[in-house]
């Protein structure tokens, strides 16, 4: 099937299947799935600026479906989400502007590709290491779903941040946090928004782990709240990239037909797994995305 906006030809069945798989993973891990969506679109021959914008567009609908399910499961901290919106939008705009500068001054595909590889690999290795250590700790509860923080191996990060008394301070009772600096929450959302605008997707691969490891949010609530945030960041990023001609909405709609079904399945699955197991299962996925992007860059360079 030929897509005239981006000028590429891609099998629609490929897009639907990719959308379904990414929907399941996104609903389960609380991420937009851009660590897989972007590499699969790039591997199909879509230019990187269209990869970033189109990935954002398809993620909006999928995240709405998954967030609604997580809301019903009680996995969304609306107060936390409302605060994070500010940093998410600001960061997303910064990422969009960086892409536009690169389009004029450098090889945007190469730069975004290399940054993606570094970021995805780092997240993958750290998530695997942390969750493995947490599962091995003798104090880690056996069985059942966690009601409180479940990062026993590295909770000193979140405890240190929560001890920073930089006013104004806020409480997040739904997440079990009595007091935390507003600036810490804004910083996490700003970084997430920046990666969303720059690398595409909702940047849940950055924001979800950051909420768990830095803010001390329980994994299940971080998953649901991040999906809510992805709706904000991906919607804003989609509009901004569309204004700059970086979105192929037809590709996004085809992917969405599979993603909306997969997202509901993934969200339902979270209630059967504990936090450390979710993070451990998440760990290989960004690394897989990094490998696909690296392969795409190599084959493109030698083409």
Secondary structure as a PSIPRED ss2 file (coil, helix, strand):
# PSIPRED VFORMAT (PSIPRED V4.0)

   1 X C   1.000  0.000  0.000
   2 X E   0.000  0.000  1.000
   3 X E   0.000  0.000  1.000
   4 X C   1.000  0.000  0.000
   5 X C   1.000  0.000  0.000
   6 X C   1.000  0.000  0.000
   7 X C   1.000  0.000  0.000
   8 X E   0.000  0.000  1.000
   9 X E   0.000  0.000  1.000
  10 X C   1.000  0.000  0.000
  11 X C   1.000  0.000  0.000
  12 X H   0.000  1.000  0.000
  13 X H   0.000  1.000  0.000
  14 X H   0.000  1.000  0.000
  15 X H   0.000  1.000  0.000
  16 X H   0.000  1.000  0.000
  17 X H   0.000  1.000  0.000
  18 X H   0.000  1.000  0.000
  19 X H   0.000  1.000  0.000
  20 X H   0.000  1.000  0.000
  21 X H   0.000  1.000  0.000
  22 X H   0.000  1.000  0.000
  23 X H   0.000  1.000  0.000
  24 X H   0.000  1.000  0.000
  25 X H   0.000  1.000  0.000
  26 X H   0.000  1.000  0.000
  27 X H   0.000  1.000  0.000
  28 X H   0.000  1.000  0.000
  29 X H   0.000  1.000  0.000
  30 X C   1.000  0.000  0.000
  31 X C   1.000  0.000  0.000
  32 X C   1.000  0.000  0.000
  33 X C   1.000  0.000  0.000
  34 X H   0.000  1.000  0.000
  35 X H   0.000  1.000  0.000
  36 X H   0.000  1.000  0.000
  37 X H   0.000  1.000  0.000
  38 X H   0.000  1.000  0.000
  39 X H   0.000  1.000  0.000
  40 X H   0.000  1.000  0.000
  41 X H   0.000  1.000  0.000
  42 X H   0.000  1.000  0.000
  43 X H   0.000  1.000  0.000
  44 X C   1.000  0.000  0.000
  45 X C   1.000  0.000  0.000
  46 X C   1.000  0.000  0.000
  47 X C   1.000  0.000  0.000
  48 X H   0.000  1.000  0.000
  49 X H   0.000  1.000  0.000
  50 X H   0.000  1.000  0.000
  51 X H   0.000  1.000  0.000
  52 X H   0.000  1.000  0.000
  53 X H   0.000  1.000  0.000
  54 X H   0.000  1.000  0.000
  55 X H   0.000  1.000  0.000
  56 X H   0.000  1.000  0.000
  57 X H   0.000  1.000  0.000
  58 X H   0.000  1.000  0.000
  59 X H   0.000  1.000  0.000
  60 X H   0.000  1.000  0.000
  61 X H   0.000  1.000  0.000
  62 X H   0.000  1.000  0.000
  63 X H   0.000  1.000  0.000
  64 X H   0.000  1.000  0.000
  65 X H   0.000  1.000  0.000
  66 X H   0.000  1.000  0.000
  67 X H   0.000  1.000  0.000
  68 X H   0.000  1.000  0.000
  69 X H   0.000  1.000  0.000
  70 X H   0.000  1.000  0.000
  71 X H   0.000  1.000  0.000
  72 X H   0.000  1.000  0.000
  73 X C   1.000  0.000  0.000
  74 X C   1.000  0.000  0.000
  75 X C   1.000  0.000  0.000
  76 X C   1.000  0.000  0.000
  77 X C   1.000  0.000  0.000
  78 X H   0.000  1.000  0.000
  79 X H   0.000  1.000  0.000
  80 X H   0.000  1.000  0.000
  81 X H   0.000  1.000  0.000
  82 X H   0.000  1.000  0.000
  83 X H   0.000  1.000  0.000
  84 X H   0.000  1.000  0.000
  85 X H   0.000  1.000  0.000
  86 X H   0.000  1.000  0.000
  87 X H   0.000  1.000  0.000
  88 X H   0.000  1.000  0.000
  89 X H   0.000  1.000  0.000
  90 X H   0.000  1.000  0.000
  91 X H   0.000  1.000  0.000
  92 X H   0.000  1.000  0.000
  93 X H   0.000  1.000  0.000
  94 X H   0.000  1.000  0.000
  95 X H   0.000  1.000  0.000
  96 X H   0.000  1.000  0.000
  97 X H   0.000  1.000  0.000
  98 X H   0.000  1.000  0.000
  99 X H   0.000  1.000  0.000
 100 X H   0.000  1.000  0.000
 101 X H   0.000  1.000  0.000
 102 X H   0.000  1.000  0.000
 103 X H   0.000  1.000  0.000
 104 X H   0.000  1.000  0.000
 105 X H   0.000  1.000  0.000
 106 X C   1.000  0.000  0.000
 107 X C   1.000  0.000  0.000
 108 X H   0.000  1.000  0.000
 109 X H   0.000  1.000  0.000
 110 X H   0.000  1.000  0.000
 111 X H   0.000  1.000  0.000
 112 X H   0.000  1.000  0.000
 113 X H   0.000  1.000  0.000
 114 X H   0.000  1.000  0.000
 115 X H   0.000  1.000  0.000
 116 X H   0.000  1.000  0.000
 117 X H   0.000  1.000  0.000
 118 X H   0.000  1.000  0.000
 119 X H   0.000  1.000  0.000
 120 X H   0.000  1.000  0.000
 121 X H   0.000  1.000  0.000
 122 X H   0.000  1.000  0.000
 123 X H   0.000  1.000  0.000
 124 X H   0.000  1.000  0.000
 125 X H   0.000  1.000  0.000
 126 X H   0.000  1.000  0.000
 127 X H   0.000  1.000  0.000
 128 X H   0.000  1.000  0.000
 129 X H   0.000  1.000  0.000
 130 X H   0.000  1.000  0.000
 131 X H   0.000  1.000  0.000
 132 X H   0.000  1.000  0.000
 133 X H   0.000  1.000  0.000
 134 X H   0.000  1.000  0.000
 135 X H   0.000  1.000  0.000
 136 X H   0.000  1.000  0.000
 137 X C   1.000  0.000  0.000
 138 X C   1.000  0.000  0.000
 139 X C   1.000  0.000  0.000
 140 X C   1.000  0.000  0.000
 141 X C   1.000  0.000  0.000
 142 X C   1.000  0.000  0.000
 143 X C   1.000  0.000  0.000
 144 X C   1.000  0.000  0.000
 145 X C   1.000  0.000  0.000
 146 X C   1.000  0.000  0.000
 147 X C   1.000  0.000  0.000
 148 X C   1.000  0.000  0.000
 149 X C   1.000  0.000  0.000
 150 X C   1.000  0.000  0.000
 151 X C   1.000  0.000  0.000
 152 X C   1.000  0.000  0.000
 153 X C   1.000  0.000  0.000
 154 X C   1.000  0.000  0.000
 155 X H   0.000  1.000  0.000
 156 X H   0.000  1.000  0.000
 157 X H   0.000  1.000  0.000
 158 X H   0.000  1.000  0.000
 159 X H   0.000  1.000  0.000
 160 X H   0.000  1.000  0.000
 161 X H   0.000  1.000  0.000
 162 X H   0.000  1.000  0.000
 163 X C   1.000  0.000  0.000
 164 X C   1.000  0.000  0.000
 165 X C   1.000  0.000  0.000
 166 X C   1.000  0.000  0.000
 167 X C   1.000  0.000  0.000
 168 X C   1.000  0.000  0.000
 169 X E   0.000  0.000  1.000
 170 X E   0.000  0.000  1.000
 171 X E   0.000  0.000  1.000
 172 X E   0.000  0.000  1.000
 173 X H   0.000  1.000  0.000
 174 X H   0.000  1.000  0.000
 175 X H   0.000  1.000  0.000
 176 X C   1.000  0.000  0.000
 177 X E   0.000  0.000  1.000
 178 X E   0.000  0.000  1.000
 179 X E   0.000  0.000  1.000
 180 X E   0.000  0.000  1.000
 181 X E   0.000  0.000  1.000
 182 X H   0.000  1.000  0.000
 183 X H   0.000  1.000  0.000
 184 X H   0.000  1.000  0.000
 185 X H   0.000  1.000  0.000
 186 X H   0.000  1.000  0.000
 187 X H   0.000  1.000  0.000
 188 X H   0.000  1.000  0.000
 189 X H   0.000  1.000  0.000
 190 X H   0.000  1.000  0.000
 191 X H   0.000  1.000  0.000
 192 X H   0.000  1.000  0.000
 193 X H   0.000  1.000  0.000
 194 X H   0.000  1.000  0.000
 195 X H   0.000  1.000  0.000
 196 X H   0.000  1.000  0.000
 197 X H   0.000  1.000  0.000
 198 X H   0.000  1.000  0.000
 199 X H   0.000  1.000  0.000
 200 X C   1.000  0.000  0.000
 201 X C   1.000  0.000  0.000
 202 X C   1.000  0.000  0.000
 203 X C   1.000  0.000  0.000
 204 X H   0.000  1.000  0.000
 205 X H   0.000  1.000  0.000
 206 X H   0.000  1.000  0.000
 207 X H   0.000  1.000  0.000
 208 X H   0.000  1.000  0.000
 209 X H   0.000  1.000  0.000
 210 X H   0.000  1.000  0.000
 211 X H   0.000  1.000  0.000
 212 X H   0.000  1.000  0.000
 213 X H   0.000  1.000  0.000
 214 X H   0.000  1.000  0.000
 215 X H   0.000  1.000  0.000
 216 X C   1.000  0.000  0.000
 217 X C   1.000  0.000  0.000
 218 X C   1.000  0.000  0.000
 219 X H   0.000  1.000  0.000
 220 X H   0.000  1.000  0.000
 221 X H   0.000  1.000  0.000
 222 X H   0.000  1.000  0.000
 223 X H   0.000  1.000  0.000
 224 X H   0.000  1.000  0.000
 225 X H   0.000  1.000  0.000
 226 X H   0.000  1.000  0.000
 227 X H   0.000  1.000  0.000
 228 X H   0.000  1.000  0.000
 229 X H   0.000  1.000  0.000
 230 X H   0.000  1.000  0.000
 231 X H   0.000  1.000  0.000
 232 X H   0.000  1.000  0.000
 233 X H   0.000  1.000  0.000
 234 X H   0.000  1.000  0.000
 235 X H   0.000  1.000  0.000
 236 X H   0.000  1.000  0.000
 237 X H   0.000  1.000  0.000
 238 X H   0.000  1.000  0.000
 239 X H   0.000  1.000  0.000
 240 X H   0.000  1.000  0.000
 241 X H   0.000  1.000  0.000
 242 X H   0.000  1.000  0.000
 243 X H   0.000  1.000  0.000
 244 X C   1.000  0.000  0.000
 245 X C   1.000  0.000  0.000
 246 X C   1.000  0.000  0.000
 247 X C   1.000  0.000  0.000
 248 X C   1.000  0.000  0.000
 249 X H   0.000  1.000  0.000
 250 X H   0.000  1.000  0.000
 251 X H   0.000  1.000  0.000
 252 X H   0.000  1.000  0.000
 253 X H   0.000  1.000  0.000
 254 X H   0.000  1.000  0.000
 255 X H   0.000  1.000  0.000
 256 X H   0.000  1.000  0.000
 257 X H   0.000  1.000  0.000
 258 X H   0.000  1.000  0.000
 259 X H   0.000  1.000  0.000
 260 X H   0.000  1.000  0.000
 261 X H   0.000  1.000  0.000
 262 X H   0.000  1.000  0.000
 263 X H   0.000  1.000  0.000
 264 X H   0.000  1.000  0.000
 265 X H   0.000  1.000  0.000
 266 X H   0.000  1.000  0.000
 267 X H   0.000  1.000  0.000
 268 X H   0.000  1.000  0.000
 269 X H   0.000  1.000  0.000
 270 X H   0.000  1.000  0.000
 271 X H   0.000  1.000  0.000
 272 X H   0.000  1.000  0.000
 273 X C   1.000  0.000  0.000
 274 X C   1.000  0.000  0.000
 275 X H   0.000  1.000  0.000
 276 X H   0.000  1.000  0.000
 277 X H   0.000  1.000  0.000
 278 X H   0.000  1.000  0.000
 279 X H   0.000  1.000  0.000
 280 X H   0.000  1.000  0.000
 281 X H   0.000  1.000  0.000
 282 X H   0.000  1.000  0.000
 283 X H   0.000  1.000  0.000
 284 X H   0.000  1.000  0.000
 285 X H   0.000  1.000  0.000
 286 X H   0.000  1.000  0.000
 287 X H   0.000  1.000  0.000
 288 X H   0.000  1.000  0.000
 289 X H   0.000  1.000  0.000
 290 X H   0.000  1.000  0.000
 291 X H   0.000  1.000  0.000
 292 X H   0.000  1.000  0.000
 293 X H   0.000  1.000  0.000
 294 X H   0.000  1.000  0.000
 295 X H   0.000  1.000  0.000
 296 X H   0.000  1.000  0.000
 297 X H   0.000  1.000  0.000
 298 X H   0.000  1.000  0.000
 299 X H   0.000  1.000  0.000
 300 X H   0.000  1.000  0.000
 301 X H   0.000  1.000  0.000
 302 X H   0.000  1.000  0.000
 303 X C   1.000  0.000  0.000
